[in-house]
Amino acid sequence: MHWLRLLALWVAIAILPQNAFAEGPDTALARFAQHNFMESAKAVRELASDQWSGAGAVLAALSDNRLYYDAASKVIYFKDEKGTLHTARDGLPAAGIDVATLSPVHLNNAVRSALEDAKGSMTMVSADPVQRLSGAKDAFRAHDPAALPAITAELAKETDPEVKLALQQAQAAIIAASVDAPIAQRLDAIKVVQARGDDLALSVLSAIGNNAQGEVKTAALAATANLQATAAIWANVQNVYYGLSLGSVLLLAAIGLAITFGVMGVINMAHGEMVMLGAYTTYIVQQWLRAYRPEWFDASLFIAIPLAFLVTGFIGVIIERTIIRFLYGRPLETLLATFGLSLVLQQAVRTIFGADNRNVGAPHFMSGIFHLGGLSVTYGRMWIILFSILVFLGLQMLLRATSFGLKMRAVTQNRRMASAMGIDTNKIDALAFGLGSGIAGIAGVALSQLDNVSPNLGQSYIIDSFMVVVFGGVGNLWGTLVAAMSLGVANKILEPFVGAVLGKILILICIILFIQRRPRGLFALKGRAVES
């Protein structure tokens, strides 16, 4: 009879599933019913390292406070996103169970931290390489020793080069921090982490350098110093890029003023309001497209640019014909009149649109960011830099390759001689003022992607615009370009050391001292103000 019992046991083993005697997720799930945060955190780690298919749903429910347990039976349940209750062990709907009789599994910082660490382990086994890459990066960030077996297993079967490199870096981060690993392995791992070269790598190496001893400590500190030096260089490059971005904004805001102030000698304090009207034109275009042609939204800026130029240019011509033409040669009266006009335009916009900021969206091609080494480049800023250069080059072509540009330069250099040669100087005045106002409207389209669209938008740039024009040389467009970019870069380089406000004050002082030595700016250009 004894051999019959052995035979029955052998048959039972043969027909049972292979994992029948495995521990499975039951032990981990049971920890959630102990009403203990440390046990819940341990359960999260066990589920993340297990190959159980239901782990993702359970951990997602825990993260969203949808995980429950029965205090009597210790059975774990979760609600799906539709509110249906399921048994955690098999994922089947829990019929006849009232969720009000169950106790929720609570979270604290330790459990949340375990969930964050588990995120990488869960996504590393995804069929989507993008998800696997994200999981590998999360695993590097967490460098949890419990995830090392899963990382090693995935690394052995990974075929995507980018994901494989990320897994190797995650593995190296864990080994480098492990006191149980051989020193040679830790030193090699430190080199792998250092090669990653980003802020996360610096954080990992810094922690290792603070906690390790001997050769490992020396290698980690040396790698940290190397990364810090590289990061400082990239930080300066990043500041220069930010400075060019700020300079492009200043260029857009000032280039129209360079025409009205430089060519016509008019101190136009309402120039900022032309910028504001261009931004509101963009807002109106986008509102119309959202209502009637939402599929055209990505083309909203291409529609708004010529429309803003026409609207603000037309308003500029009206202002010149009705106000400015009577005040030539009287700079103080011109300043006061245009300042009053700016207040009128601001109040008119407040009356029509209200005082609140208006929502101007960004097209898809202006959203997002990409990296060049350690330089982070936002698409929005990049396109605005390119746009400002295109506007500058287009204006140069207009002034140098068209009849209007020739006449405008003639009036700038010698107004009396231009009039004697048959040029209608009054018409050129109106068109020049309209051109400057139109370019300000185009600047408003660009600034609507960077700043709040409100009635006060133009006031933020009018003083800086005058400063750029005076520093570069009144009426000289190349001087305006150099001044805008120089002031933008100088601002961003000074900000980390002295702050934004003090940095602007220092730059203003430097410009005042410079103007004392060169009253006509970097690139002097003879104009009406000089003639008079």
C-alpha positions in Angstrom: 0.0 0.0 0.0 2.9 2.3 0.6 3.9 2.2 -3.1 0.3 3.1 -4.0 0.5 6.2 -1.8 3.7 7.3 -3.5 2.2 6.7 -6.9 -0.8 8.9 -6.0 1.4 11.6 -4.7 3.5 11.5 -8.0 0.3 11.8 -10.1 -1.0 14.7 -8.0 2.3 16.6 -8.5 2.2 15.9 -12.2 -1.3 17.2 -12.8 -1.0 20.3 -10.6 0.1 23.6 -12.1 3.8 24.3 -11.9 3.4 27.2 -9.5 1.0 25.4 -7.2 3.6 25.2 -4.5 5.1 28.7 -5.2 4.4 31.4 -2.8 2.8 33.6 -5.5 1.3 37.0 -4.7 -0.8 35.7 -1.7 1.8 36.6 0.9 2.3 40.0 -0.5 -1.4 40.7 -0.8 -2.0 39.5 2.8 0.4 42.2 4.0 -2.1 44.9 2.9 -4.6 43.5 5.4 -2.3 44.0 8.4 -3.0 47.8 8.6 0.7 48.5 8.8 2.5 51.0 6.6 5.8 49.1 6.7 4.0 45.9 5.7 2.2 47.7 2.9 5.5 49.1 1.6 7.0 45.6 1.7 4.0 44.2 -0.2 4.5 46.9 -2.9 8.2 45.8 -3.4 7.3 42.1 -3.5 4.5 42.6 -6.1 6.8 44.8 -8.2 9.6 42.1 -8.2 7.1 39.3 -8.9 6.0 38.3 -12.4 2.4 38.1 -11.4 0.2 39.7 -14.1 -2.2 41.3 -11.7 0.4 43.3 -9.9 -0.1 46.4 -12.1 -3.8 46.7 -11.4 -3.3 46.3 -7.6 -0.5 48.8 -7.4 -2.5 51.3 -9.6 -5.5 50.9 -7.3 -3.3 51.4 -4.2 -1.8 54.6 -5.7 -5.4 56.0 -6.4 -6.8 55.0 -3.0 -9.0 52.2 -4.6 -7.5 49.3 -2.7 -9.5 47.7 0.2 -9.4 44.7 2.5 -11.8 42.6 4.6 -10.7 42.8 8.2 -12.3 39.4 9.0 -11.3 37.3 6.0 -8.1 39.3 5.0 -9.2 39.2 1.4 -8.0 42.1 -0.7 -10.2 44.0 -3.2 -9.9 46.9 -5.6 -12.2 49.1 -7.5 -11.6 49.7 -11.2 -11.8 53.2 -12.8 -15.6 52.6 -13.3 -16.1 51.8 -9.6 -16.7 48.1 -10.0 -15.2 46.0 -7.2 -12.8 43.2 -8.0 -11.0 40.5 -6.0 -7.3 41.3 -6.1 -6.1 37.7 -6.3 -7.9 36.8 -9.5 -9.2 40.1 -10.8 -12.8 38.8 -11.1 -15.8 41.0 -10.1 -16.6 40.7 -6.4 -20.4 40.1 -6.6 -22.4 40.7 -3.4 -19.6 42.5 -1.6 -20.5 46.0 -0.2 -17.5 48.3 -0.4 -18.9 50.1 2.7 -18.0 47.0 4.8 -14.4 47.0 3.7 -11.4 49.0 5.0 -9.3 51.1 2.7 -5.5 50.5 2.5 -4.0 53.8 3.5 -0.8 55.4 2.2 2.0 57.3 3.8 5.3 58.6 2.5 7.0 55.2 2.8 4.3 53.5 0.8 4.3 56.3 -1.8 8.1 56.0 -2.1 7.8 52.2 -2.6 5.2 52.8 -5.3 7.4 55.3 -7.1 10.3 52.7 -6.9 8.0 50.0 -8.1 6.9 52.0 -11.2 10.2 51.3 -12.9 10.1 47.5 -12.2 6.5 47.3 -13.6 7.2 49.2 -16.8 10.4 47.4 -17.6 8.5 44.3 -18.7 6.2 46.2 -21.0 6.0 45.2 -24.7 6.4 48.9 -25.6 10.1 49.9 -25.8 9.1 53.5 -24.8 7.5 52.1 -21.6 10.6 49.9 -21.0 12.9 52.9 -21.4 10.8 54.9 -19.0 10.9 52.0 -16.5 14.7 51.7 -16.8 15.0 55.5 -16.1 12.8 55.2 -13.1 14.9 52.3 -11.9 18.0 54.4 -12.2 16.4 57.2 -10.3 15.3 54.8 -7.5 18.5 52.5 -7.6 16.6 50.1 -5.3 18.7 47.0 -4.6 15.5 44.9 -4.6 15.1 45.7 -8.3 18.5 44.4 -9.3 17.3 40.8 -10.1 14.5 42.1 -12.3 16.9 44.6 -14.1 19.5 41.8 -14.7 16.8 39.5 -16.1 15.4 42.2 -18.4 18.9 43.2 -19.5 19.7 39.6 -20.6 16.8 39.6 -23.1 16.6 43.3 -24.1 17.3 44.0 -27.8 16.6 47.7 -28.1 20.0 49.6 -27.8 18.6 52.6 -26.0 16.7 50.6 -23.5 19.6 48.3 -23.0 21.9 51.2 -22.2 19.4 52.6 -19.7 19.1 49.2 -18.0 22.9 49.0 -17.8 23.0 52.4 -16.2 20.3 51.4 -13.7 22.2 48.2 -12.9 25.4 50.2 -12.5 23.7 52.7 -10.1 22.6 49.8 -7.8 25.9 48.0 -7.9 27.9 51.3 -7.3 25.9 52.0 -4.2 26.0 48.4 -2.9 28.4 47.7 0.0 28.2 44.0 -0.7 29.4 44.2 -4.3 33.2 43.6 -5.1 35.2 46.8 -5.2 36.2 46.2 -8.9 32.6 46.0 -9.9 31.7 49.1 -8.0 34.5 51.1 -9.6 33.4 49.9 -13.1 29.8 50.8 -12.2 30.8 54.3 -11.1 32.3 54.8 -14.6 29.1 53.8 -16.2 27.1 56.1 -14.0 29.5 59.0 -14.7 29.2 58.4 -18.5 25.4 59.1 -18.2 26.4 62.7 -17.2 23.1 64.2 -16.1 21.8 65.6 -12.8 20.6 62.2 -11.7 24.0 60.6 -12.2 25.5 63.5 -10.2 23.0 62.9 -7.4 23.8 59.1 -7.3 27.6 59.7 -7.4 27.4 62.3 -4.7 25.5 60.0 -2.4 28.0 57.2 -3.0 30.9 59.6 -2.3 29.3 60.6 1.0 28.7 57.0 2.2 31.5 54.9 0.7 35.0 54.3 1.9 38.5 53.8 0.3 38.9 53.5 -3.4 35.1 53.6 -4.0 34.9 56.9 -2.2 37.8 58.4 -4.1 36.4 57.3 -7.4 32.9 58.6 -6.6 34.2 62.0 -5.4 36.4 62.3 -8.5 33.5 61.5 -10.8 31.3 63.9 -8.9 33.8 66.7 -9.3 34.1 66.0 -13.0 30.4 66.0 -13.5 30.1 69.3 -11.5 32.7 71.0 -13.7 30.8 69.8 -16.9 27.5 70.9 -15.4 28.9 74.4 -14.7 30.0 74.7 -18.3 26.6 73.6 -19.6 24.9 76.0 -17.1 26.8 78.9 -18.6 25.8 77.7 -22.1 22.2 77.4 -20.9 22.3 81.0 -19.6 23.7 82.2 -22.9 20.8 80.5 -24.7 18.3 82.1 -22.3 20.0 85.4 -23.0 19.6 85.0 -26.7 16.0 84.1 -26.1 15.5 87.2 -24.0 17.4 89.2 -26.6 15.1 88.0 -29.4 12.1 89.2 -27.4 13.8 92.6 -26.9 14.6 92.7 -30.5 11.0 92.1 -31.6 9.7 94.7 -29.1 12.4 97.3 -30.0 12.8 96.9 -33.8 9.6 98.7 -34.6 10.5 101.5 -32.1 13.9 101.8 -33.9 12.0 102.9 -37.0 9.5 105.4 -35.3 12.1 106.8 -32.9 15.2 106.6 -35.2 13.7 107.6 -38.5 11.0 110.0 -37.3 12.5 111.2 -34.0 9.1 110.5 -32.3 9.1 109.3 -28.7 6.2 107.0 -29.0 5.1 105.9 -25.5 2.2 104.0 -27.1 4.5 101.6 -28.8 3.9 99.0 -26.1 0.2 99.2 -26.8 0.8 98.2 -30.4 2.5 95.1 -29.1 -0.5 94.5 -26.8 -2.9 94.9 -29.7 -0.9 92.4 -31.7 -1.2 89.9 -28.9 -5.0 90.4 -28.6 -5.3 90.0 -32.4 -3.7 86.5 -31.8 -6.3 85.8 -29.1 -9.2 86.8 -31.4 -7.9 84.6 -34.2 -7.5 81.6 -31.9 -11.0 82.1 -30.4 -12.5 82.2 -33.9 -10.6 79.1 -34.9 -11.6 77.2 -31.7 -15.2 78.0 -32.5 -15.4 77.4 -36.2 -12.2 75.7 -37.5 -10.6 73.8 -34.6 -8.6 71.7 -37.1 -6.8 74.8 -38.2 -5.6 75.7 -34.7 -2.0 74.8 -35.4 -2.0 77.5 -38.2 -3.3 80.2 -35.9 0.0 82.0 -35.7 0.5 82.0 -39.4 -2.9 83.7 -39.7 -2.4 86.1 -36.8 1.0 87.4 -38.0 -0.1 89.2 -41.2 -3.4 90.1 -39.6 -1.7 91.7 -36.6 0.7 93.6 -38.9 -2.3 95.0 -40.9 -4.4 95.9 -37.8 -1.6 97.6 -35.8 -0.1 99.2 -38.9 -3.4 100.7 -39.9 -3.9 102.0 -36.3 -0.3 103.4 -36.5 -1.1 105.3 -39.7 -4.2 106.8 -38.1 -2.3 107.9 -35.0 0.4 109.6 -37.1 -2.2 111.4 -39.3 -4.4 112.5 -36.4 -1.9 113.2 -33.6 1.8 112.9 -34.4 1.9 115.0 -37.5 1.0 118.1 -35.5 3.8 117.5 -32.9 7.0 117.1 -35.0 9.9 118.9 -33.4 8.1 119.1 -30.1 9.4 116.0 -28.2 7.9 116.8 -24.8 4.4 117.3 -26.2 4.8 114.1 -28.3 5.8 112.1 -25.2 2.8 113.4 -23.2 0.4 112.8 -26.1 1.5 109.2 -26.8 1.6 108.5 -23.1 -2.1 109.6 -22.8 -2.9 107.6 -25.9 -1.4 104.5 -24.3 -3.7 104.9 -21.3 -6.7 105.3 -23.7 -5.8 102.1 -25.6 -5.3 100.2 -22.4 -8.6 101.2 -21.0 -10.3 100.5 -24.3 -9.0 96.9 -24.2 -10.0 96.5 -20.6 -13.5 97.6 -21.5 -13.8 95.2 -24.5 -12.0 92.2 -23.2 -11.8 92.7 -19.4 -8.8 93.1 -17.2 -8.1 89.3 -16.8 -5.4 87.5 -18.6 -6.5 85.9 -21.9 -5.7 82.3 -22.9 -3.5 82.1 -26.0 -2.5 78.5 -26.8 0.6 77.2 -28.3 0.5 75.2 -31.6 1.9 71.7 -31.4 5.1 72.6 -33.2 5.9 75.1 -30.4 5.4 72.7 -27.6 8.0 70.4 -26.1 11.7 70.4 -25.4 14.8 68.6 -26.7 18.3 68.3 -25.5 21.7 69.1 -27.1 24.2 67.6 -24.7 23.5 69.4 -21.4 21.5 72.2 -23.1 17.7 72.1 -22.8 16.1 73.8 -25.8 12.4 74.6 -25.7 10.7 74.6 -29.1 8.8 77.8 -28.3 11.9 79.8 -27.5 13.8 78.4 -30.4 11.0 79.3 -32.9 10.8 82.8 -31.5 14.6 83.3 -31.9 14.3 82.2 -35.5 11.2 84.3 -36.0 12.9 87.5 -34.7 15.9 86.9 -37.0 13.5 86.5 -40.0 11.7 89.7 -39.1 15.0 91.5 -38.8 16.2 90.2 -42.2 12.9 90.9 -43.8 13.0 94.5 -42.6 16.5 94.9 -43.9 15.4 93.7 -47.3 12.5 96.1 -47.2 14.7 99.1 -46.4 17.5 98.2 -48.8 15.7 96.5 -51.8 12.5 98.5 -52.2 11.6 101.9 -53.4 9.8 102.7 -50.1 13.0 101.7 -48.2 15.1 103.9 -50.4 12.8 106.9 -49.8 12.6 106.2 -46.1 16.4 106.1 -45.8 16.6 109.3 -47.9 14.2 111.1 -45.5 16.3 109.8 -42.5 19.6 111.0 -43.9 18.5 114.4 -45.3 14.8 115.3 -45.0 15.1 118.7 -46.9 17.1 117.1 -49.8 14.6 114.2 -50.0 11.7 116.7 -50.2 13.5 118.7 -52.9 13.9 115.5 -54.9 10.2 115.0 -55.0 9.7 112.6 -52.2 6.4 113.1 -50.3 7.9 113.2 -46.8 4.5 113.4 -45.2 3.5 110.1 -46.8 6.8 108.5 -45.8 6.2 109.7 -42.2 2.8 108.0 -42.1 4.0 104.8 -43.8 7.1 104.6 -41.6 5.0 105.1 -38.4 2.6 102.4 -39.7 5.5 100.1 -40.5 6.9 100.5 -37.0 3.5 99.9 -35.4 2.9 96.9 -37.6 6.2 95.3 -36.6 5.2 95.9 -33.0 2.0 94.0 -33.7 4.0 91.1 -35.0 6.1 91.2 -31.8 2.8 90.9 -29.9 2.0 87.7 -31.7 5.3 86.2 -30.6 5.1 87.5 -27.0 1.6 86.0 -26.7 3.4 82.7 -26.6 5.7 83.8 -23.7 3.8 86.3 -21.6 0.3 86.9 -20.2 -2.0 88.5 -22.7 -3.4 91.4 -20.7 -3.9 95.2 -21.2 -0.6 95.8 -19.4 1.5 93.5 -21.7 3.1 96.4 -23.6 4.2 98.3 -20.4 6.5 95.4 -19.5 8.7 96.1 -22.6 8.5 99.8 -23.5 11.3 100.9 -21.2 13.6 98.0 -22.3 12.8 98.8 -25.9 13.9 102.4 -25.6 17.0 101.2 -23.8 17.9 98.8 -26.6 17.3 101.5 -29.3 19.4 104.1 -27.5 22.2 101.7 -26.6 22.4 100.3 -30.2 22.3 103.6 -31.9 19.1 105.5 -32.8 17.8 104.4 -36.2 20.4 101.7 -36.8 18.8 98.3 -37.1 22.1 96.4 -36.8 22.8 98.4 -33.6 19.3 97.3 -32.4 20.1 93.7 -33.1 23.5 93.8 -31.3 22.1 95.8 -28.4 19.1 93.5 -27.9 21.2 90.3 -27.9 24.0 91.9 -25.7 21.5 93.1 -23.1 19.7 89.8 -23.1 22.8 87.7 -22.6 24.2 90.2 -20.0 20.9 90.0 -18.0 20.9 86.2 -17.9 24.6 85.9 -17.0 24.2 88.4 -14.1 21.0 86.9 -12.7 22.5 83.9 -11.0 25.0 86.1 -9.2 23.1 89.2 -8.2 19.4 88.5 -8.9 17.1 89.7 -11.7 16.3 93.1 -10.3 19.8 94.1 -9.3 21.1 92.7 -12.6 18.8 95.1 -14.5 20.0 98.0 -12.3 23.6 97.2 -13.0 23.0 97.0 -16.7 21.1 100.3 -16.7 24.0 102.0 -14.8 26.5 100.6 -17.4 24.3 101.9 -20.3 24.1 105.3 -18.7 27.9 105.4 -18.3 28.3 104.2 -21.9 25.9 106.8 -23.3 28.0 109.5 -21.5 31.0 108.4 -23.5 29.0 107.7 -26.8 25.8 109.7 -26.8 24.8 108.3 -30.2 25.1 104.6 -29.2 27.1 101.7 -30.5 26.4 102.4 -34.2 25.7 106.1 -34.8 23.4 107.0 -37.7 22.7 110.5 -38.9 19.0 111.3 -38.7 16.4 114.0 -38.3 17.2 114.5 -34.6 20.9 115.1 -35.5 20.1 117.5 -38.3 17.9 119.7 -36.1 
